Amino acid sequence: MSSQDPYPSRLREKGRSIPRQDPVIHWPGGSDRAHGPLEASLVKQFETDGFLILEDLFSTSEVESFREELLRLSGDQEIRESGEIITEPDSGEVRSVFRIHENSPLFSDLAADPRLAGIAAQILNDELYIHQSRVNYKPGFRGREFYWHSDFETWHSEDGMPRMRALSMSIALTENFEYNGPLMLIPGSHKTFIATEGETPEENFKSSLKKQVVGVPSDDQVRKLAGEGGIVTATGKPGSVIIFDCNVMHGSNGNITPEPRSNVFFVYNAMSNSPVEPFNGQDPRPEYIATRKTIRTLKQTAAQLS
């Protein structure tokens, strides 16, 4: 293993497992010392499983305002021409809209909302910024799957995120049923970094955002993780929030039901963990996918930690 890169991946040799070298809860003393809006038992659960599902964090009226804003963004011609809208590979329907915290005052405020940013600061113990934001759509009948992956593996390899001091929050805008392609997570998988096989193609993001092929674990690696931790399906009503560690293994099935599934997605990264040059040796992904030129501290987290 390279002394300069604790998490080498995208290599020619067979993929391997590397024990996590960073804490999950970044307070000295871990979950026993962290303070913030989450009660101690939930912080401990996050430390153990790598994720939490919080019901009813946002009201029906708030969720409706988020949906209305999403309709506006997905129909914005300027955003469509910018490349920040990703479509399904077959149907052409909208799959993701990126950089929503920059393109919408509503979502900019939502990213800094204490119900989200306060929890992120409690776990990461640092001033924070938004590394990535997007809306994920999984339309009825033809919504494609998101294959098993660790977000950190991509953020480290392609964006240059140095260490595991980031987390994601997914706010449900529609009902997450067992059958319409909800998020699936493997408890405890965040404690192991899965180094994947295969080098990164040039401008990999152009295809990986539609269907990820490089940077995914092998069948044997997923089988081992799932055998140890099981698989949890994150169901819930609109307004619920899934909080998950940057390295937890997760994915989702396709959606062939009439019930669409959509969510707002924010990635909170520690300011001390800002991106360096990508570890795959290539140019970094565009700014709308991974913030590096316009990093701004979320005011709420700075105030909470002062």
Legacy VTK file of the C-alpha trace (Angstrom):
# vtk DataFile Version 3.0
C-alpha trace
ASCII
DATASET POLYDATA
POINTS 306 float
0.000 0.000 0.000
1.266 3.452 -0.879
2.299 5.602 2.089
0.902 8.618 0.245
-2.515 7.138 -0.484
-4.141 5.117 2.311
-6.955 4.024 -0.021
-5.472 3.048 -3.410
-8.072 1.871 -5.931
-8.732 1.607 -9.682
-5.646 -0.570 -10.061
-4.716 -3.255 -12.557
-4.464 -5.971 -9.922
-7.463 -7.734 -8.410
-9.571 -5.651 -6.043
-8.948 -5.998 -2.320
-10.269 -4.952 1.065
-8.501 -2.311 3.174
-9.497 -1.678 6.817
-10.871 1.817 7.361
-8.166 4.140 8.699
-10.390 7.063 9.692
-12.928 7.434 12.505
-16.656 7.419 11.750
-17.494 9.905 14.503
-14.791 12.558 14.434
-14.967 13.823 18.003
-12.195 12.748 20.385
-13.838 9.855 22.192
-16.136 9.068 19.265
-19.884 8.706 19.752
-19.600 9.050 23.538
-18.377 12.651 23.199
-20.191 14.013 20.149
-22.758 16.694 20.899
-25.550 18.046 18.711
-29.174 17.388 17.719
-28.902 13.571 17.595
-29.289 11.680 20.846
-26.301 9.586 21.901
-27.917 6.242 20.996
-28.437 7.361 17.393
-24.856 8.589 17.088
-23.701 5.196 18.366
-25.991 3.464 15.835
-24.490 5.530 13.018
-21.002 4.635 14.193
-21.916 0.917 14.179
-24.071 0.627 11.036
-22.815 3.545 8.930
-26.286 5.021 8.390
-29.507 6.230 10.023
-33.100 6.565 8.791
-34.972 9.467 10.406
-38.719 9.671 9.835
-40.778 12.881 9.497
-37.856 15.284 9.585
-39.658 17.560 7.094
-43.348 18.411 6.923
-45.770 17.720 4.091
-45.834 21.397 3.108
-42.040 21.594 3.033
-41.817 18.505 0.843
-44.379 19.984 -1.533
-42.301 23.157 -1.888
-39.241 21.010 -2.667
-41.171 19.163 -5.372
-42.333 22.405 -6.972
-38.769 23.688 -7.054
-37.589 20.449 -8.647
-40.114 20.827 -11.443
-38.785 24.314 -12.086
-35.156 23.174 -12.143
-35.748 20.152 -14.375
-37.512 22.382 -16.916
-34.929 25.180 -16.853
-33.450 25.412 -20.330
-30.228 27.053 -19.161
-29.573 24.231 -16.684
-30.332 21.643 -19.377
-27.833 23.246 -21.728
-25.170 23.392 -18.982
-24.926 19.593 -18.822
-26.021 19.544 -15.189
-29.063 17.393 -15.978
-28.348 13.683 -16.474
-30.878 11.555 -18.361
-31.650 7.831 -18.300
-29.503 5.926 -20.841
-32.488 4.372 -22.628
-35.616 6.446 -22.099
-34.044 9.921 -21.995
-36.052 10.786 -18.861
-34.353 12.920 -16.213
-32.168 10.816 -13.881
-30.364 13.524 -11.869
-30.128 17.322 -11.629
-26.821 18.487 -10.135
-25.644 21.555 -8.197
-29.081 22.375 -6.852
-27.620 24.228 -3.848
-26.075 26.723 -6.309
-29.007 26.980 -8.714
-31.783 27.386 -6.145
-32.043 29.685 -3.096
-34.526 27.214 -1.596
-32.075 24.333 -1.754
-29.208 26.547 -0.663
-31.167 27.272 2.524
-32.100 23.607 2.871
-28.433 22.529 2.733
-27.692 24.793 5.720
-30.856 23.834 7.640
-29.907 22.826 11.224
-31.936 19.615 10.862
-29.380 18.485 8.256
-26.195 20.515 8.670
-26.418 20.312 12.463
-26.368 16.533 12.341
-23.533 16.533 9.803
-21.467 18.816 12.056
-22.207 16.574 15.038
-20.758 13.551 13.213
-17.907 15.204 11.294
-16.848 17.780 13.933
-15.655 20.432 11.507
-16.859 23.378 9.503
-18.572 21.991 6.421
-19.269 22.708 2.786
-21.370 20.971 0.128
-19.160 18.696 -1.955
-22.056 17.689 -4.198
-25.799 18.257 -4.427
-28.369 16.768 -6.735
-31.886 15.515 -7.175
-32.238 11.856 -8.068
-35.303 10.810 -10.036
-36.276 7.203 -10.480
-39.328 7.436 -12.728
-42.002 4.766 -12.768
-41.697 1.864 -15.208
-38.232 2.729 -16.565
-36.110 4.003 -13.676
-32.716 2.323 -13.895
-30.747 0.810 -11.047
-27.766 2.323 -9.200
-25.297 -0.554 -8.786
-23.510 -1.317 -5.490
-20.782 1.200 -4.721
-19.027 3.238 -2.056
-19.308 6.953 -2.770
-15.920 7.573 -1.173
-14.223 5.265 -3.674
-15.346 7.604 -6.475
-14.848 10.841 -4.555
-11.322 9.751 -3.595
-10.315 8.415 -7.012
-11.996 10.962 -9.289
-12.426 14.072 -7.100
-9.368 13.904 -4.824
-11.229 13.726 -1.498
-8.354 12.751 0.828
-9.995 10.968 3.783
-13.288 9.558 5.041
-14.691 12.679 6.677
-17.854 13.186 4.653
-21.437 11.948 4.668
-24.568 12.064 2.541
-28.148 12.995 3.328
-31.044 11.858 1.157
-34.410 13.574 1.707
-37.328 11.531 0.396
-39.750 13.466 -1.814
-41.894 10.449 -2.632
-42.834 7.297 -0.762
-39.982 4.794 -0.600
-41.744 1.461 -0.903
-40.059 -1.947 -0.807
-40.778 -2.304 -4.508
-40.003 1.001 -6.274
-36.219 0.899 -6.132
-35.423 2.295 -2.658
-31.888 2.650 -1.357
-30.309 -0.548 -0.011
-27.394 -0.388 2.429
-25.055 -2.969 3.958
-24.661 -2.316 7.712
-21.046 -2.185 8.865
-19.624 -2.040 5.329
-18.287 1.465 5.975
-15.529 -0.056 8.100
-13.850 -1.598 5.052
-12.613 0.198 1.941
-13.149 -1.863 -1.184
-10.337 -1.179 -3.648
-11.785 -1.927 -7.070
-10.186 -3.424 -10.142
-9.746 -1.547 -13.425
-8.326 1.840 -14.361
-10.546 4.877 -14.868
-11.365 5.736 -18.504
-10.920 9.347 -19.606
-13.991 11.495 -18.767
-15.561 8.530 -17.016
-18.246 10.757 -15.475
-19.993 11.112 -18.832
-21.051 7.468 -18.737
-20.801 6.591 -15.031
-23.562 9.025 -14.043
-25.910 7.057 -16.289
-24.547 3.610 -15.462
-21.518 3.008 -13.250
-19.150 0.296 -14.468
-15.716 1.314 -13.122
-15.276 1.692 -9.361
-17.804 -0.974 -8.412
-17.038 -3.979 -6.211
-16.846 -7.544 -7.451
-19.620 -10.046 -6.798
-17.437 -11.796 -4.233
-16.743 -8.540 -2.386
-20.452 -7.681 -2.153
-21.274 -11.247 -1.142
-18.778 -11.089 1.728
-19.967 -7.691 2.982
-23.635 -8.699 2.793
-22.864 -12.022 4.468
-21.361 -10.160 7.406
-23.802 -7.261 7.707
-26.966 -8.189 5.821
-28.872 -5.742 3.632
-31.277 -3.059 4.871
-33.890 -1.538 2.565
-34.510 2.138 3.402
-38.273 2.572 3.139
-40.063 5.653 4.399
-42.552 8.419 3.785
-41.882 11.758 2.068
-39.953 13.986 4.447
-37.864 11.172 5.902
-34.071 11.416 5.689
-31.389 8.773 5.190
-27.988 9.769 6.579
-25.112 7.578 5.457
-21.350 7.531 5.808
-19.255 8.237 2.722
-17.892 4.675 2.602
-21.004 2.589 3.256
-21.784 0.127 0.441
-25.158 0.939 -1.095
-27.192 0.701 -4.280
-30.755 0.396 -5.546
-32.776 -1.766 -7.890
-34.525 -0.512 -11.001
-38.113 0.694 -10.793
-40.639 -1.047 -13.031
-43.617 -0.041 -10.886
-45.954 2.902 -11.576
-44.665 4.585 -8.378
-41.812 7.054 -9.053
-39.119 7.644 -6.456
-37.198 10.889 -6.050
-34.962 12.453 -3.425
-32.851 15.514 -2.691
-29.229 14.591 -2.045
-26.527 16.625 -0.237
-22.923 15.585 0.426
-21.384 17.292 3.455
-17.590 17.336 3.547
-15.267 18.695 6.240
-13.426 21.869 5.267
-10.221 20.178 6.438
-10.943 17.401 3.914
-11.227 19.605 0.821
-10.230 17.954 -2.480
-6.668 17.680 -3.684
-5.656 16.326 -7.086
-7.637 13.192 -8.029
-5.944 9.986 -6.909
-6.531 8.327 -10.289
-4.058 10.762 -11.873
-6.613 12.303 -14.226
-8.285 15.691 -14.447
-10.936 16.312 -11.782
-14.607 15.971 -12.599
-16.554 19.155 -13.475
-17.417 21.666 -10.782
-21.129 20.865 -10.946
-20.370 17.278 -9.873
-17.685 17.963 -7.259
-17.120 21.373 -5.680
-13.487 22.477 -5.579
-13.294 26.061 -6.921
-16.332 27.546 -5.156
-16.018 26.021 -1.678
-18.010 28.028 0.855
-18.394 27.192 4.547
-21.958 26.566 5.643
-22.629 29.338 8.138
-24.815 27.175 10.354
-22.087 24.609 11.003
-19.500 27.294 11.715
-21.810 28.822 14.315
-22.571 25.450 15.923
-18.921 24.538 16.353
-17.773 27.931 17.651
LINES 1 307
306 0 1 2 3 4 5 6 7 8 9 10 11 12 13 14 15 16 17 18 19 20 21 22 23 24 25 26 27 28 29 30 31 32 33 34 35 36 37 38 39 40 41 42 43 44 45 46 47 48 49 50 51 52 53 54 55 56 57 58 59 60 61 62 63 64 65 66 67 68 69 70 71 72 73 74 75 76 77 78 79 80 81 82 83 84 85 86 87 88 89 90 91 92 93 94 95 96 97 98 99 100 101 102 103 104 105 106 107 108 109 110 111 112 113 114 115 116 117 118 119 120 121 122 123 124 125 126 127 128 129 130 131 132 133 134 135 136 137 138 139 140 141 142 143 144 145 146 147 148 149 150 151 152 153 154 155 156 157 158 159 160 161 162 163 164 165 166 167 168 169 170 171 172 173 174 175 176 177 178 179 180 181 182 183 184 185 186 187 188 189 190 191 192 193 194 195 196 197 198 199 200 201 202 203 204 205 206 207 208 209 210 211 212 213 214 215 216 217 218 219 220 221 222 223 224 225 226 227 228 229 230 231 232 233 234 235 236 237 238 239 240 241 242 243 244 245 246 247 248 249 250 251 252 253 254 255 256 257 258 259 260 261 262 263 264 265 266 267 268 269 270 271 272 273 274 275 276 277 278 279 280 281 282 283 284 285 286 287 288 289 290 291 292 293 294 295 296 297 298 299 300 301 302 303 304 305
